Amino acid sequence: MEARTRERTRIALLTGNEAIARGAYEAGVAVATGYPGTPSTEIVEYLATLPDVYVEWSSNEKVALDVAMGASMGGVRALCTMKHVGLNVAADTFMVASYTGVRGGLVVVSADDPGMHSSQNEQDNRLYAKFAGVPLLEPADSQEAKTFTELAFSLSEEFDTPVLLRTTTRISHTRGVVELGDRRAPPPRPFQRDPAKYVMLPAYARQRRPRVLERLPRLAEVAARPEFLRVEMRDPSVGVVTAGVCYSLVREVVPEASVLKLGMSYPLPLDAIRRFAGQVRRLFVVEELEPFLEEMLRAAGFSVEGKAYFPQQGELTPERVREGFARAGVLPEPGDPGSPNLPTAPRPPVLCPGCPHTAPFLALQRLGAVVCGDIGCYTLAALEPLRAMDSCLAMGSSIGMATGLALAGTAPGPVVAVIGDSTFLHAGLPALVDAVYKRAHVTVVILDNGTTAMTGGQPHPATGSGVRGEPAPRVDLAAVCRAMGVEFVRVVDPYDLGATFVALEEAIRYPGVSVVITNRPCVEAPVKVRDEPFRVVLERCTACQLCMDLGCPAIVWTDETYEGRPKVAIRLDACTGCTLCAQVCPADAIVRVGSG
């Protein structure tokens, strides 16, 4: 009885990300890599709190998968995590890893973001599994996230293949009860030289391709096993094939419907689905984003209904699923809900108070620059009041786009690329080399705040620390730029507004590639930076509103006016003491708290 009681208490309330990390740990993962990106970030962060696992934030997703693949080739279990767009970066390795196969189990986690909560596109990475010919697992809750991760390592080794574990934002960040177990690390499989397996010359690759095709029918049989397939027969008038978070939505909205829940969404267990379809009168597919399952079932001869009723864009919610079944005639049309609640006032996204990126964007706006931006929190500079960014596509795109724009010769002002320190190391280096090679007349601004700020302050190769806070070699960004052939390199304190303006003016005039590196730590991560705050002496304030051009959320309007214009005040609880507002105030009305 005591042992059973103790076993029952070994549970925890975990997010899907934490559950994946726990599942990898209990499965004996030896190497875990990744690049931070919402909604996947917490997997590596959780693993970094556990012993006996090598954990790293890699410089980008391809490097992360290369490291994990090397560890797998060395005979140990490896996990590689990234958000959906990260798999685009790692796709070169991912596609070929399907051919080579593995030695130690290799699990690749792709966290998709339906609804684009924190992403630049909406992308369904289930297609990557079919494209590469690898098994795809989709957990529906935190417990399955842990269980499927453990099973994924076994599948990987049994079928000599990487396994793609696909989650979505809701699975990644929703908490659920998870049963915990003990770590069961299998003994490493010693490295063996095998060029025909790992050296993908055309002659060897042609031999490996049939193995990819041959394993898919066998994997389809595995997909029908009880650990991956759940059939819930209820009302035979409506049957639903679904997977992942959509299973919970279906169960909530049409609880009486019969459901076939897939745990392995590729390859499909067609025989099991055919038996299920034969027991229901109408067969629906409920899935987010692309008609991935629907199209495969149609191709296999099934008469299914799906995207005619359920949207192909955005995150599915109970309301959207209910509306879809109502349009299909399964549920009654929703009645008048009555007076809806008044919507809350939207809060526009802005840079944080004291953000060191504010000054360079203010300067670029005043200098009339055409700014090619990049992925990072500084993308918010495209919005009011800074309005200082003209493009933002993907990690590392800023420098290459600026080069192309400069070569086009049509920009109405100086061409500038703006990129963060982590993003520069992720994907900006090759583009800078190319700009130098092209002799492009562009200025590159590297916003060095010493961290990967947008995803919570993770380290990178220029921070001087590792994922667990241990000391690490620190890349010198200025030295790297000079080594690439950039002759004009300036490092400036962005809290010195005048020096920032001068550095950017000189860089823009330089006839070639110039680099300006702004160097101040992020005020929020990993350690909050706070100095003595500032206040407004209202008697001196002339309501010129120049401080409002900074877009600092600590500066607010007051009811007092000057010549009909509202004066401003500073929220002391939000002010970081960065001094920028005091530097732009022509009336000397902004002073440190405690001064006259």
N, C-alpha and C positions, 0 to 999 in steps of 0.2 A: 504494500500500500504506500509506504514512504517513497519508494522508487517511482511509482506511478504519479504520485503527487508532485514530486520534484520534476518529472518529465513534463507534466502539464504546465508548470510555471515557466518553462523555457520558451516563452513567446515574447514577441516585441512588436511594437507599433512602428512600422517602417514605411517610408515612401517606396515607390517602385524602384527608384535609383538605388536607395540603400539596400533594398532586397536583392537587386542584381549583384551588388558588391558582396553582400553576405553569401549569396549562392556561389559566386566565384571563389570566395574564400574557403567555404566548406568543401568545394570541389577540388581544392588544392592548387588554385592558380598560383604560379610562381612569379610571373611578370605581368604587370598591368600598365598600360600606356593610354594616352589620350591627349586631346587638346580641348581646353574648356570651351563650352558652348551650350547655352540653354536650349533644350531642357536636359542635357546629359551630364552636366558638370559634377553633380554630387556623387556619381559613381566612384570616380577616382578619389575624391575628397574623403569619402567614407573608407575606402580601402586603405588610404594613407594612415588611418587610425588603428589599423590591425597589424599584428606582427607577421613575420615570416613571408612577406610579399614585397618584391621590388616594385615600387610605384613611381611613375614619372609623368610630368607634363612634358610632352614632346614639343618641338618647335612648330610642327604642323601635323595634320592628320596622316599624311602619307608617311612621314617619318615615324609617327606612332605605330602605323600598321607594319612598316618595315621592321621596326624593333620587335614588335610582337611576333612577326613571321620568323625572324631570326631566332627568337627564343623557342618558338614551336619547332623549328628545324633542329634546335639543340635538344629536343626531347622533353621539354617541360610545358605545362599548360600556360596559355597566354590569353589575356583579355585586352581588347582594344576598343575604346569608347569614343564617340563623337556625336554631334548633332547631325541632322540630315544633310546639310550642305557640306559638312566635313567629308562625307563619303564621296562627294564629287572630287575632292582633293586627293583622296586615297584610292580612287577608282582604278588607277593604273595597276597598282599592286594587287588590289582586291580581285580584279578580273583574272589576273594571271595566277594568283594563289589558288583559284578554283582548279586550275590545271595541275599545278605542282602537288596540291594536297598538303598534308601536314605530317608532323610526327607526334609532337605533343598537341593536345587539343587546342584549337584556335577559335575563339568566339569574338565576333565583331558586333558591337552594339551600335545601332543607328537609332537615335531619338528624333522622331519626326515632330513637326510643329504645325498641325492643322489649325488654321485660323491665324497663323503668323503672329503669335503673341510676342515673339522676340526674334523674328527672322525676316529676311528680305524676300523670301519666296515661300510658296507652298509646294512641297515636293513629296511625292509618295515613293519612298525607297523600297517598297515591296518589289517594285519593278527591277531593282538591282539584283534581287535574288534570282528572278527568272532569267535576267540578262546574263548573270554569271553561272547559273546552273548550280546554285548552292541551296541547302535547306533554309527555310525561313520559319522562325518561331515568333509567335505573337502572344505574350501574356495578357490576361484580362484583369489582373489585380496584383497586389504586392506578393501574395503567396505564390502565385504562378510565376511571377518575375524571378523569385528565388529558385523555385523548382525547375523552371525551364532553363535557367542558366546552368544549373547542375547537369541537367539532361543534355544540354548543348555540348558540353565538353565530351561527354560519352559518345554522342552522335558523331562529333568531329573525328574522334579517334577510330570509331568503328567503321566509318565510311570514308576516311581519309579525305576530309574536306573542311574548309572553313564553314562556320555556321553563322548566319546573320540573325541576330536577335533584335527585332524591331519593336520599339515602344513609341508611344505618343506622349504629348505633354501631360495629359490627365493621368496616364499610368505612371509617368516619371515622378509626378509631384503629389499624387494622392496617397494618403497613408492607409495602411491596412494591417490586420493582425497576421503575423508571420511566425511559423514555428521554426525555432532555431535548432541547429544540430552541431556536431563537432566537425572540426576540420579533418578531412580525409585525403591527405596529399598522396597521390600515387607515386611510386618511385620513378625518377626520370628515365626516359628511354635514351641511352647513350647516343651521341651523335654518330651518324654513319655517312660516309661519303657516298653520294648517289647522284652523279651528274645527270643521268637520264630522267631523274625525278625533279631536280631543282634547277638545272641549267636549261632555260627555255630557248635553246636554239630551235630553228624550225623543225629539224628532224626529230628532236625529242618532243617538241610541243605537239607534233602530229600524232605521236604515240600516246600522249596524255589526253588528248581531246576525246577519244572514245570512252575513256574511263569516266569522264564527266557525264556523258550521255548514258552510260551503262548503270550508274548508281542511282539515277533519278527514279526509275521504276521501283527499285528496292526501297528508296526513301519514301515513295508514295505508300508502300505497304506499312512502313513504320508510322506514317501519319495517321493511320487508322487504329493505332494502338490506343487503349483506354487513357493512357497518360496524356495523349494529345487530342483525342476526339471525344466529345460528349454529345450524346443524343438525348434530348428531352422531348418525348412524345406527349402532347396534350391534345389540343383541338386540331383535328386533321384538316380543317378547312384552310389553315394558313401554316405554312412552313417557312422558316427563316434560316438561311445559312449566313453565319457571321463569325467574327473573330475579334480578339482584343477588346478594347473598351466598348465597342459597339454591342457586345454581348450584354453588358450591364444595362445599356440603354434599351435594348429590345426587351429584356426581362421586365424592366420598369414600365414600359409603355404598352406592351401587348403581353401581359403575363400568361395568358391562356394559349398563346401560339406555341406550336411545336418548333423546337430550335435544334439545329445542328451547329455546335460550336467547334470551330477549328482551332487547334493549338499550333499545328504546323500548316501554314497557309500556302506553302510551296515546297515540294510538289503536292498536288491535291490527291486525297484518297477518293478517287472517282467512284469506285465500286460502293463504298460506304455512302457517299452522297446520292448515288443512284437508288440505293435501297430506301434512303430517307425520302427522296423525291417521289418514289412510288407510293408512299403512305400519306401524302398530302395533296390537296387539290390545287393550291396555288403556292408557287415556290418563289420566295423573295430573297434577295441578297441585300443586306444592310452593311455598308462599309463607308469609311471616310475617304474623301479625295477620289482617286481614280477608280474606274470600274474594273479593278484588278481581278477579283474573284468572278464577277459577273461575266467578263469577257472570256475567261477560261472555261466557265461552265457552258456558255453559249457555244464555244468552239467544240466542246465535247458533246453537244447535242441536247443540252438541257433547255427547257423552256422556263426562263427565269425573268423576274421583274426586279428592277433595281433603280438605276439612275433616272428613270422616268419619273420617280417619285422622291428620291433622296438626292440632295444637292451634291455636285461634284466639287464645290469649293467650300471652304470654311470648316470649322469644327462642328461635328454633330452634337446636338443637345437633346434632352428629352422632348423639348418643344418641336424641334425640327423633325425628329423621328415621328412624333405624333402627327404632325402636319402631313408627312409623307404617307403614313398609313391611312390618314383621312382622305387624301387625294386618291389613294388606291381603292377606297371604298371598304377598307377593313375596319376602320373606326369612324364614328360619326363626326361630321364637321364640328369643330369647336364652336361653342356658343359665345355670346357676348361676355367677355370677362368682367364687364362693369367698368367702373372708373379705374384706370390704371394708376399705379403709384407715380407720383411726379419723378421724372428722372433727376438724378443728381447732376450738379453742374460739372462739366468736364474739367479736368485739370490738365493743361497742356504740358507735355514733357519738356523739361528744361535741364540745362547743365546744373550741377550742384553748386551751392554757394561756395565761392572760393575756388572753383575749378580752374586749374592752371591752363586749361585750353581756351579760356575766354579771351584773353589778351591777343593771342595770335590771330584768332578769327576776327576780332574787332579791327585789328590792323589790316588784315586782308580785305575786309569789307571797305575800309576807308581808302585803300590803295587801288580799288577797282579790279581786283584779281578775279580771274575765272578759276574756280577751285574744283578740282576733281577730288572727291572725298573717298573715304574707305570705311570699313566695318569697325565700329567702336562707338562708345557713348558720345564721342565728339560729332557723330553724324547729326546730333540734335542741333548743331550750329546751322543746319539748313533752315531751321524754323525762325520765326520772329523771336527776338528783335535782331538777332545777328544776321540772318539771311546771307550766310557766307559760304554756301556749298552748292555746287551745281550738278554733281553726280555722285552716286554711290551704288556700286553693283555687287562686288564680291570681294573677299579677302585678297588684298594685294593689287586690286585693279587700278588704284588711283594713279600710280606712277606710269604705268603703261598707257592709260587713257590720256594722261597729261602729255605724254610724248606724242601720241597720235594727234591730239588737238593742236599741239605746237607745230607739228609737221603740216597740218592742214592749213595753218596760217590764217584762220578766219576768226580767232578769238578776239573780242573787243577790248581785251586788257591782258595783262601779264598772266601766263599760265602757271598755276601752282598745283602741286599734288600734296595732300595732307594725309598722313598715315600715323597710326600709333606705334609705339615701340614693339609691342608684342606682334602686331600685324606686320610690321616691317620685317621682323625675323621670320614670321610665318610664310609670307609670300612676296614681300617687297624687294628682296635682294636681287633676284634675277631681273626684275624690271628696272632697277637702278643701273645694273650693269648694261642693260640694253640702251637706256637713255644716254649713258656716257658714250657708248659705242656709236650711237646715232648723232652725237654732238647736239642733242636736243636743247633748245633754249627753254628750260623749265626750272622751276624752283621746287624742291622737295622739302616739306616741313615735317619733321619727325617729332611727334608729340610724346616725349618721353616722360611718363609719370611713374615709371618703375614697377609696373604691374600690369596684369591683364584685368583692367578695371571693370569692363562692362559685365563680366561674368562673376564678379565678386572678389577680385584681388588675388588671382593665382599667379605664381611665379613663372618666369620665362628665362631664357638664357642670359638676359641682360640685367636680371634683378640681383644676382649674387646669392641666391638661395634655392633650395630644392623644395619638393612638394611637402616635405615634413619640416621645413624650416631650417634644414641643415645647410651649412655654408657650401657654396658652389662657385666655380669659376664664373667671372662676370664678363660678358662681351662688351667691348668698348665700341659704342655705335659710331662715334666720330672717327675712330681709327679704321673701322670697317669701311666707312664711306671713302675715306682717303685711299685705302688700299684698293678700292674699286676704280680709282682714277678721278674722283671728284676733287677738284683743286680748291673750290670755295666751300669751306665747312665752317659754320659758326655755331657755337653753343651759347644760349642766352637764357637768362632767368625770366620766365613769362610774367612774373610779378613786377618786373621792371618794365612798365609800359613803354617808356621812351626808348629803352634799349631794344625792345622787341620791334618797335616800328623801324628803328634805324637798321637793324639787322635784316629785316625783310626788304626794306627799300634797297639796300646794297645788293642783296641776293637777287632781286628781280632785275636789277640793272646789269648783273653779270652776264656776259655773252656765252652762255653754255649751261651746263648742269650745276646748280648751286644747292647746297643743303643747309638748312637752319634747324638745329635741334633745340627745342625748348625743354628745360630740365627742371621739373618740380614734381614732388611725389603727389599721387592722388590724395585728395583730402579725406577720402572715406575708407580706402582700403590699401593695404591690409591693416594699417593703424590709422585711426582718425587723427587728422592734423588740425589743431585749434590754437589760435593765438588770441591776444586780447581783442575783443570785438570793437567795432566802431559804432558811433551814433551820429545823428544829424542834429546840428544846432539850428533849430527851425527859424530863429530870427535872422540867420544869415542866408538860408535857402532862398534862391531866386526862382525856383521851379523851372530851371532850364532843362531838366530831365535828361541830361547827358548820362547820368549814372544809370538811368533806366535802359540805355542802349546796351549795357552789359548783360542784361537778361538775368541778373542775379535774383533768385527767389527770396533772398533775405531783404531786398529793398522793396518797400510797399508804399502805396499811396496813402495820404492822410486827408483829413477833411479841411485842413488849412490850405489857403491859396495865396498866390502872389500874382497880381495882375490877371486874375481869372484862371490861372493854371494851378493844379494841385501840387502841393509840396510832397516831399517823400520822407519816410522814416526807415529805420533799419531794425529788423527783428534781432534782438541781441541773442536769442536762443539759436538762431540759424547762422549768424555771422561767424566766419572763420578767421577774420582779421587779415585777409589777404592784401588789403590796402588799395586794390584797383579802383574802387569807387572814390576814394580820397584823391587818387592821382588824377581822375578826370574832372573833379569838381572845381569849376573856375572861381567859386565863391568861398573856398576854404570852409565850407559848412559841414564837412564830414571829418570828424576827429575821433581819436581813440576814447573809449570810455574812461572817465576819470580825468581827462585833460580839460582845459578851459575852452 
